Amino acid sequence: MLTSPISKWDDAAAYFTFADNPTMIMGILALSAVVVAASIIFGSFHEKECYMKVTKNGH
């Protein structure tokens, strides 16, 4: 299926903002890992709190 609006790739170019800066890439990776870990931790605390409320009111 040919759905690409580009018909020729001869003059195509790509721009990678931090491709030549490994420190920035590692910083962004570390930041994203912290955000994911914090989301999992805070989500588990919230789920535990909600579960305790439901089981306390259910019995």
Legacy VTK file of the C-alpha trace (Angstrom):
# vtk DataFile Version 3.0
C-alpha trace
ASCII
DATASET POLYDATA
POINTS 59 float
0.000 0.000 0.000
1.618 3.261 -1.107
0.264 5.915 1.239
3.377 8.061 1.632
3.129 11.613 0.241
6.875 11.489 -0.534
7.622 10.145 -3.998
11.424 10.635 -4.053
13.886 10.195 -1.195
16.881 11.779 -2.973
16.862 15.058 -1.036
15.502 13.713 2.237
17.312 14.837 5.378
16.921 14.087 9.046
17.697 16.358 11.968
18.508 14.802 15.314
18.652 17.484 17.984
20.912 15.767 20.526
22.470 13.031 18.366
26.002 14.300 18.941
25.625 14.816 22.706
25.610 11.503 24.637
25.312 13.331 27.965
22.011 14.913 26.928
20.708 11.592 25.600
21.558 9.866 28.895
19.953 12.742 30.827
16.724 12.447 28.857
16.778 8.662 29.303
17.309 9.029 33.058
14.524 11.591 33.307
12.111 9.342 31.439
13.065 6.378 33.657
12.369 8.469 36.777
8.981 9.550 35.395
8.011 5.943 34.607
9.161 4.668 38.014
7.336 7.496 39.829
4.152 6.764 37.862
4.283 3.107 38.848
5.003 3.870 42.515
2.335 6.564 42.903
-0.143 4.450 40.952
0.421 1.478 43.236
-0.085 3.672 46.337
-3.328 5.005 44.877
-4.586 1.536 43.985
-3.762 0.225 47.458
-5.605 3.153 49.074
-8.668 2.629 46.873
-8.650 -1.107 47.545
-8.563 -0.483 51.298
-11.515 1.940 51.050
-13.559 -0.522 48.992
-12.864 -3.506 51.255
-13.554 -1.486 54.420
-16.896 -0.223 53.093
-17.829 -3.522 51.492
-17.826 -5.545 54.719
LINES 1 60
59 0 1 2 3 4 5 6 7 8 9 10 11 12 13 14 15 16 17 18 19 20 21 22 23 24 25 26 27 28 29 30 31 32 33 34 35 36 37 38 39 40 41 42 43 44 45 46 47 48 49 50 51 52 53 54 55 56 57 58
